[in-house]
Amino acid sequence: MSKPIRVIAYGLGAIGRAAAELVLKKSNMQLVGAVDLNPQYVGQDLGSVLGVGRQLGVKITDKPVVLFAQAQADVVIHCTSSSFVTVYPQLVEIVRAGLHCVTSCEEAMFPRYRNAQLAGELDDLCIKKSCAVVGTGVNPGFVMDTLALALTAACQNLEAVRVLRVVDAATRREALQRKVGVGISEAEFQQLAKDQKIRHVGLSESLVFLADALGWNLAEVDESIAPVIADKRIKTPYFTAQPGSVAGVKQVATGLWNGKEVLRLELQMYAGAANPRDEIVIVGNPPLKLVLDGGTPGDLATPALLVNSLPSLLDARAGLHTMRTLGLPQIAL
Amino acid sequence: MSKPIRVIAYGLGAIGRAAAELVLKKSNMQLVGAVDLNPQYVGQDLGSVLGVGRQLGVKITDKPVVLFAQAQADVVIHCTSSSFVTVYPQLVEIVRAGLHCVTSCEEAMFPRYRNAQLAGELDDLCIKKSCAVVGTGVNPGFVMDTLALALTAACQNLEAVRVLRVVDAATRREALQRKVGVGISEAEFQQLAKDQKIRHVGLSESLVFLADALGWNLAEVDESIAPVIADKRIKTPYFTAQPGSVAGVKQVATGLWNGKEVLRLELQMYAGAANPRDEIVIVGNPPLKLVLDGGTPGDLATPALLVNSLPSLLDARAGLHTMRTLGLPQIAL
């Protein structure tokens, strides 16, 4: 067994905590630091915050740069925000300290799309400091992009890729149900959508990741969001959607190339969704249809993807990566 | 667009011809040579043998070493035999000439399993000559191994992987139907199986590839083969299986680790198989079930995988690769 990977957990929300817990279970990884700005966490032992029933000897700090200088870590698992502009200064601090980083920041899955200049600067800094950074998760990061791309390897030619992810929000955590608007009115939904408060971040990133990999220089990327209206009363452990109110959200991103819709990613997340699944349809030769029955639960799979990417990240060339350049994904041992 | 990849087609059986035809369709690849020992092919233009309706200016030769010295090629697509021992001297000639190589040789998908010493020597030679070699195809090479491994990236832990591939042999080419024994008697089947004349090569290679990647030091690898008996008359374009005769084959490889069956790969190829599909079941957290409806047709997908692996192969470090070390697979542009 090689030397354990020394990990800092940065951001202790639901995903960050789940990733930290998973690190504890991996024989070849070690948690050596934790960062969070929440004053209720700062100074506490990470074990208390994770609720793992034991002290870990890792005190949570709100001073990441000090920690980076002291912890002799290899890599940071970073889970603070969906916005690349927001996380950019945090990522810069991580890389300046000579640390690799995997981030759950959705826009960081393909940061060149919205922030080409910042992405370029981060890439330069990574190369200068011999560090590798990647953004991943289940979505964006795996089921609607990386897995779809891998599937094209079995095709002689390709006309279009369509991915559908259907999540029954009723089976997910409260925060997700709130995020998709379970039980609110259609008017409220429209206002929240307008304010970008109801929105899955990363659908366009997945789409542009695919287009880039497939050499499709898209003329247009379109993304739309609409409520799914409950046609009957739907009760979840946290909310109730009355008939006519919002059960959740349907979000669609499409890409046009040479006048044809070559990419379509559709995400349905609503309470009571029938037949939850991830479905990848390849229009090509041969045509292929992949279904993940029941779908891939993000609460488990996103922490898995973050932690599982660490070995390849440490092995990768320096730079700002995508899941395409990081090698074949697999579970970390 | 970068400089076209200059390709030699080595072995012009069904798969080799299909791969060569696909190279012709790729904008960034160029066929610059062809090797086959069939005296009816030698000296002919490759275009005539492929039946593409035009001359390609590529004369088929039975003298590969001479061709390698003259053709200024980058890479060889090699499709001659299932046996690593048989192809080994051919691969050595290719690498000695400084050429990269992708081979459809099933045992070369994980050659360390049956031929650790030869695999080690080929790896050394690759490094010395700065060449990369990999064995791939749809199976072994993709649906029962690489794709299953990639799927584990979404898991926090893993207890077992089970893959089932069901092929309706009636829809496949004559050679495959003959290979699986459509229409022969059970006694004939048993004799042919005993002589290893009925056998899908590579199932154990897929299994050991997975075990190696997952760090499962298998105590035992078992592989069994049995006929599927027709329960009614099945007529294909080439053969007829009477009730009680053989419709095809069922082959199973299993791997035990710590006393448990952690890996099970099952391949059913018979005429009249209902619900043809590729199915990957991950026993773990989360559990996952992936289905490729209708399955992945090998006649199309194996040439695709060979050709699609060329860009990553040319980009890879020198050595004898597996699909695990070659990066994320995808269609070549």
Interface residues (C-beta under 8 A of the other chain):
Chain A: L22 K25 V138 F142 V143 T146 L147 L149 A150 L151 T152 A153 A154 C155 Q156 N157 L158 A213 L214 G215 G284 N285 P286 L288 K289 L290 V291 L292 D293 G294 T296 P297 L300 A301 P303 A304 L305 V307 N308 S309 M323 R324 T325 L326 G327 L328 P329 Q330 I331 L333
Chain B: L22 K25 V138 F142 V143 T146 L147 L149 A150 L151 T152 A153 A154 C155 Q156 N157 L158 A213 L214 G215 G284 N285 P286 L288 K289 L290 V291 L292 D293 G294 T296 P297 L300 A301 P303 A304 L305 V307 N308 S309 M323 R324 T325 L326 G327 L328 P329 Q330 I331 L333
